[in-house]
Amino acid sequence: MTKRLILCACGLLAMLVASAAQGQEKYSQQWNMCNANLSSDAGMKQFIALMKQSKDCGCTHILVGDSAWLRSADNAQYVARVGEVKKAAKDMGVTLVPSVFAFGYSGRYLGFNPNLGAGLPVKDMPFVVKGKTAAPDSTPILDAAKFMSKVEDGEYRQEMKLPQFMYYKVTLRTSAYPFSKDQDGQDEKEPFRAAGHVGDGMRWLTRTNTHMAQKGDEWVSTNTFNTLDSDSVLFRVKVADLKLVKDVKIELAGPLFILRRDNLKQDLTPLKVTSEDGKTVYEEGKDFKRLVDPQISQGSGDFDQEKGRYNNIELTDNSRIKDGQKILVSFFHSYKIYADQNSITLEDPAVYEIMQKDVSGCAKVWDTGHYFMNFDEIRICGWENQAVTPGKTLADITKRGYDMIRAADPKSVIYTWSDMYAPQQNAWPAGWTNAKGEKMPANYYLLHGTWGGAEAGLAKDVIVCNWVSSPEGLKFFADRGHSQVLCGYYDQTTTKGMKENITTWKKDSAGVPNILGFMYTQWGSGFGHMKEYFELVNSYDQWGGK
């Protein structure tokens, strides 16, 4: 009995010592994440001022969001401004970490070749020929009157069996603006959504923000979606008052944002036009004129559905396609996620050249010995080459990017975000059940599968900046041998909120080795709370747990 009491007392003492050590831990790094605009002297001065503010708050590292070296690596004025920034950083004793490989937000890359947008497949979209023009079949997809008679939980709902891999445009007309605005001036809700069911799973198919415009005495909301491999599709319309809804129209979108890579060595997004029975394959240039989306052909890297054109197919004078005929058109199209995510493909080898340009320009202009691989929130993949899983694709391209950096700067320090590699975040394997006992979806966003296994391409010496606090996620990377930075704050603008944020990170990381420090990670609230946040981080042993 005495021996047991002694052992219990020793165990309790060890826990108290460990807890105290955790609370008093002093980190070697404090980070700020921010963007730089060095296109002008004013932008340079503003960024240097932000660097000084960061230093005064105790920052040792600054994650630099800047991509100008992609086009300005030889621009003397830009290079000179970078030089001034680097000199200021050296004088302050701050480490600059520029980011490369922004695959989730890829506008900077798509400007080189918009046809490298991540592709979603369309199979056998029916077109009807009138004269010398073939337009998408205009047969109504649903009976709007019947749809609007089915009300459930305050919204219109209807589930329909639709062809897989079909591309639709939705138009919702209301007699007044359907929603109020939130404090940031954004629509509070999406008025129309489509969800695809695959087996016993479900995923949202409408992933781009609805465009809303006033036309005369009514409001018109438009959106698009691809059915992908859905067995059925659930349509939902929810507005402030259902009486506002005048009409709902769903029609074929046509080749909106069609991707054309036929000039590349390997065309992973082919166009195919056939007769209705599929027996005759028609030739571009011989039977119909070249089919492109003007927005993409003009070099835009922004797939804005409202600016896009719902294109028809124009026949040649000697076409084998006849007036009144129905034809089937198969192609790949790009798709914007939310308001600002134009994703470049991970699957086409043509992207490697742009990656190399990114690394080479960064090494030449910044040359800080630090690189941040910005693989983050990538939400379309796996349809161009279905023989390889998205996880394997990301693992391969991560390793390729890592090797590019090592070739350019062998002794460099390399970092990345956590979300694309941790099962606890975006990279769960197929059939995985999380720590809460929840079975994870079979598909992540608009992927053909999940990112499971992506961590296989992540070298052990890459430092992981972890932005989702969980004991399991932190342990996952620690067990693989990675050092980590805890990405906290997340727009907690009150002292109470910041303390709760820090406490969560401290508790979840207790006992996890190689935690280097904290990052001030803000998504719109600015840098006014940075000083207080780091003061709270560094004084946790005084207030933590109280």
N, C-alpha and C positions, 0 to 999 in steps of 0.2 A: 504493500500500500504506500509506504513511504517512498519507495523507488518510483512508483507511478506518479506521485505528487511532484517529486523532483523533476522527472522527465517533462511533466506538463508545465511546470514553472519555467524550465529551460526553454521549452518550445514557445511559451508565451513571450518570454524575454527576447527570443530570436525574432519573433514577429514584430515586436515593438521596435527593436533595433532596425529591422529592415524597413518598417514603415517610416521611421524617423529619417533613415538614410534617403528613402525615396522623396520625402518631403523637402529635404535640404539639398537635393541634387542640384548642382550648378552645371548648366549646359555650356558647351563650347561654341554653339552657333545660335544666332538669332537671325531670321530671314524676313525680308519684305518682298512681296510679289507685286510688280508694277510694270506698266508699259512705258516705253520711251518713244518719243516722236522727234527724231533728229533731222527732220526735213528743213528745219530753220534754226537760226541762232536762238530765237525765242524759246523754241521747244527744247533745245539743248540746255539753256539756262534753267528752264523749269524742271528738267529732269535732275540736273545737278543739285538744285534746291531740295528736291525730294530725297536725293541721296543723303544730303546733309541732315535732313529731318530724320531719316532712317538711322543714320549714325548716332545722332543725339538720343535716339530711343534705344540705343544699344545694339543695333543690327550689325552683324558681321558679313552677311551675304545678301545680295539683291538679285532676285530672279528677273531678268530683263526680257520683257516681251517686245521684241522689235524684229522686223523681217526685211528691213530696207536693204540689207546686204545682198539680197537675192537679185536686185536690179541695180544696186548702186555701189557694188564692191570696187568699182574703178572711178567713182565720182569723187573728185578731190575734196569738194566741200563737205560731203557726208563723212568721208574718212577723217577729215580734220576735226569735225565735231565729235566723232567717236574718240579721237585722240584726246580731246579736251575732257571728255567724260572719264576716260581711263586714267588720265593724270589726276583728276579730282578724286577718283576712287582710291588711287595709290596714296595720295596725301591724307585721305581720311582713314586708310587702313581697312577698306571695304572690298570684299571679293564680288566681282560681277560675274553672273552666270547667265549668258545668253541662251535662248531656247531655239531648238531646231525640231523638225519633223512634226509640225502642227497638223496632224492628219484629221483630227475631229473638226477643226475649223480651217478649211483648206483654201480659202479664197486667194491667199498669197501664191499658192502653187497652181491653181486652176487658171490663173491669168496666163500661164505659159501654154497650157493646152486644156481648154474647158472640156474637151472630149474625154479626159481622164477622170471625169466625175465617177464616183462609185455607182455601178449600174444595177438597176432592177429590171427583170425580164418581163416582156409582154409577148404572149403567144397567141397567134391567130386572131388578131383584132379584125373584125369584119368591116370592110369598106364597100361602098356602093358607087358605081361609076355613072356619072351623068356627063355626057359629052366627052370632053377631054380631061375631066377632073374626077378623082376618086376621093370621096369624103367618108368619114366614119359613119357607120350605120346609125340613122337617127331614130330607130325604133325605141320608144320609151323603156327605160330600165325598170321603172316602178309606176304604179298608179298613185299619183300624189294624193288624190282625194281619199283613197283607202288608207294610205300611209298615215295621213293626218287624222284619221278617225281612231287610230290605235294609240290610246294614251295610257301610260303606265308610270307611276311615281312622278307625275308632273312633267313628263316629256313624251314626245312621239317616238315610238319604237316599232321597228319591223325587222325581222330576220328573213334573209333571202338566200336562195341558192344561186350563186353566180359562177361564171367560169373562173377557173384559177388563172393567175397571171394576166389579169385584165386590168386596164388602166382607165379610171373614171374621173370625171369632173363633176363636182357638186355645186349647185347654185341654190341658195336659200334667199327668198325674197320676204321681207317683213315691212309692215306699214310704218314702223318707227325703229330707231336704233335699238337692237335687242337687249343690250347690256349696258350697265353703267361702267365707268372707268374706275380703276383702283387708284391709290395715291401716287403711283408712278405713271399714270396715264395709259395703262395697258388694259385691254379687255379682261374682265374678271373671269370669263369662262369662254370655252369654245362652243359656238352655237350648234355645230354639226360635228359628229364623230362617227367613225366606222370602225368596228372591231371584227377581226377575223378569228374564226374558230378552227382549230386544227386538232382533231381528236378530242381529248378532254381539256385542251389548253386554249388560251385566248391571248391575242395581242392587238393593240391599237394599230390600225392601218393609216389613219390620218395623223401624220406626225409633223406636217408643216403647219405653220400658223394660218388661220383663216384670214383671208383678205376681206375687209369690209369697206364699202364705199356707198355714199349717198347718190342716188340717181333719181332726180325728180322728187316725187313725194314718197319714195320708198328707199329702204336700205337693201343692198345686195351683198351677200356674203358668198365667197367662192373658196373652194378647196379641192384637193385632188387626193387620190389614193390608188394603190395597186393592191389587188386582192391577194397576190402572191400565192402561197399554197393553201389558202383557206378552204375548208370544206363548206362553210357558209359565212355570211357577213351580217352583222347586226348594225343597223343604222339607228342613230339617236339624234334627235333635235330637241334641244332644251334652251329656252329663252326665258326672259323675265316674265312674259305673259304669252301663253300659247295662242291667244287671240291675235297676236301681232303677226303670226305666220300667214303669208298669202300663198306661198307656193314652194315646193321642194322639187328640184329637177336633178336627176342623175343621168349623165350621158357619157359616151366614150370620149376620152380626152384627146385621142389622136396621138401623133408622135411628138408630144410636147416634151422638150428637153431631150430629144433623141440623141444618143451618143453614136458618133461615127469615128471609128478607129481603123478604117480599112486601109489607111496609108501607113499603118505601123506593121512591124514584122509579124505580129500575131494579133489577129482580130478576135478579142474575147467578147465583143458586143456586136455580133453580126446582124445585118438587116436581111430579112427574107420576105419576099412577096410571092404568093402562089395563087392559083385558081382556087375556087371554093372547095373542090374535092382534094386539093393538095397535090394533084398529079403534075401540074405544070408550074415550073418555077420561072418567074419573070426576071428579066435582067435590067438592072439599073443602067441608064444611059441608052439602052436599046428600046425597052418597053415603057419606061417612065424616067422622068428627069431626076437628077440627084436630089435626095431627100435630106434636108438638114433643118435644124431649128435656127432661125436667124440670130437669136440671142447668143447661142453657143458659137455659131460660125463667125460672129463678129468679135469673139475673144472675151466674152464676159465670163467671169468666174463666179457669178452670183445667179443662182437658179431661182429667180423671182417669178412665181407662177402668174402674177398679174401682168408682168411685162412680157411674158412668153406668148407665143402664138400657137393656136390650136390648128396645126397645119394640115393641109390636104396634099394629095399626091397628084402631080401633073403628068399626064401621059405624053409620050412623044408622038410625032406625026405618023410613024410607021409601027405603032404599038400593036402587039398581039392582044392586048386587053381591049374589050369592046364595050360600047355604050350599053348601060343597063346591067352589066356583069357585076357579080359580087366577088371580091378578092379578099384574101387573108394576109395580114401584115404582122410580122414578128420582128421585135427590135428590143433594145435596152434603152432605158431613160435614166437620167439623174433625178435626184429628189432632195429638196432642202429639208433639213430637220429644224423644227421650230422657226425662229426668225433669222438665224445667223449661221447655221451650220451647213456649209456647202462642203461635202466630204469628197476627197479624192480617193480613187481606188487604191487598195492595198494589193490587188491581185495582178495587175498588168505590169510586166517588167519595165515598161516605158517610164514608170514612176521613179525608177532607180536613178536615172539621170538628173531628175529634179532634186532628189535627196542629196546626191553628190554635190550639186551646185549649192545647195543650202549649207552643207558642211564646209565646203571649200571657201565660200564667201565669208562664213562666220569666222573660220580660222584665220583668214587673211586680214579681215577688218578688225575683229575684236581680239583674238589671240590672248584670251585670259587664262587658258589652261583649264577652263571649266565649261561644260556643255550640259544643257538640260534637254533630254529627249522628251518632247511634248506629246507623246502618244496619249490621247485623252479623249474620252467621250466619243469614240468612233462608233457610229450607229448604223452603218450599212456595210455589209460584206458577205461574201460567200455565194453569190449568185452567178458570178462570171466563170468561176472554176469550181464546180460543185464536187469535184473529186478530192478537194482539200478542205478541211474544216476551217472556219474563221480563226479558231485558236491556233492552229498550225500555221496559218497564213501570217498572223500577227507575230508569232514566235520567230518565224523566218525573217520577217522584215525588221523586227527589233534587232536581231543578231546582225543583219546586214548593216543597219544604221550604226550599231555599236562598232562594227569593224571599220566603217568609214571614218568614224571619229578617231579611233585608235590609229588608223593609217595616217590621218592628218596631224595628229597630236598624240603620240604614243603614251606620254606621261599624264595625260589629262585626267581630271576628275569628272565622272559622268553621273548624272542624276536622272530620275524619271518620276512621274506620278505613279501612284499605287493602283488606281482603279481598274486599269486594263489587264492586270495580272493577278489580282487576288480573287479567289472564289467568293469571299465575303462581300465583294463589291460587284464588278461587272464580268468576272471571268469564272463563273461557276461551270463545272462540267455537266454534260447531259445527265439528266435524272438525279441531280444533286439535291440533297435536303440540307437546309442551313441549320445554324445552331438553335434556332427557335422551333425547329421541327417542321418548317414550311418547305414544301416541294417547290423548287425554283422552276420558272417557265422553260419550255423546250427551246425558246428563241429569245434572244436579246434584241429589243427594238425591232429593226427591220433586217436583222441578220438571218442567214440561212443556218441557224444553229446558235451556238454560244461562243464566247471567247475562252472556254475551258482549255487549259494546256498552254496558254500564251506565255506563262512564266518560264517555260522551257527555253525560250530565247533570251532570257534576262540573265546576263553574266552576274556572278556573285559580287563583283566589286562595284556594281551600280548602286548608288545610294538612293533609297526609295523615299520620296516625299509622300507621306501617307495622309490622305485627307478625309478618311472615314474612320472614326474612332471605334474600335472594337477589340477586345482582348484577342479574339481568334485571328483577326486580320493582322494585328501587330506581331503576334507569335508566328504567323505564317511566313512573313518575310524574315524574321529573326532566325527561324529554323533553317532558312535557306542561306543564312550567312550575311544578309544585307544589313548595313547601318541604315538608320531611319531618321527623318525629320518629321515632327508632328505638326501637321498643318491645321492650326487652330484659328480662333477668333470667329470667322464666318458671320460677320456683320452683327455681332452682339454689341449693341450700342449702349447698354447699361452696365454698371458695375456688377450687378447681380448676374446678368446674362454672361458676362465675361468670366466671372468666378465659376459659374456652373460649367461653362465650356472647358476651362482649364482643369477643373476637378475631374471631369469625365476623362480627359486625356491622361491625367496623372494616375487615376485609378486603373484605367485600361492598360497603361504601359508599365504598371508596377511589376518589377522583376524581369522586364524585357531588356536584353542587353543591347548595347550599341545605339542608344537613343542620343542623337547629336544635339537636338535642340528643338525650338518651336519656329514655325513660320506664321507671320501675320497674313492671313489669307482673306482678302476682302473682295466682295463681288458687287460693289456699288456704293458702299457706305463711306468710302474714302479712307483717309489716313489720320483723321482727327483723334481716333481712339488708340492709336498704335502705342503711344507712350504709356498710357495707363495699362494697356494689355500686358506689355512686357514687364512693367513694374509688378503687376499681379503674379505673372509667371515666376519672377525672381524672388518674390516674397511669400510664396506659397506655404513655406514652413511656418509662417507667422499666422496665416489666416486659414489654411487648408483644413477641411474637416470640421470647421467651427460654424 
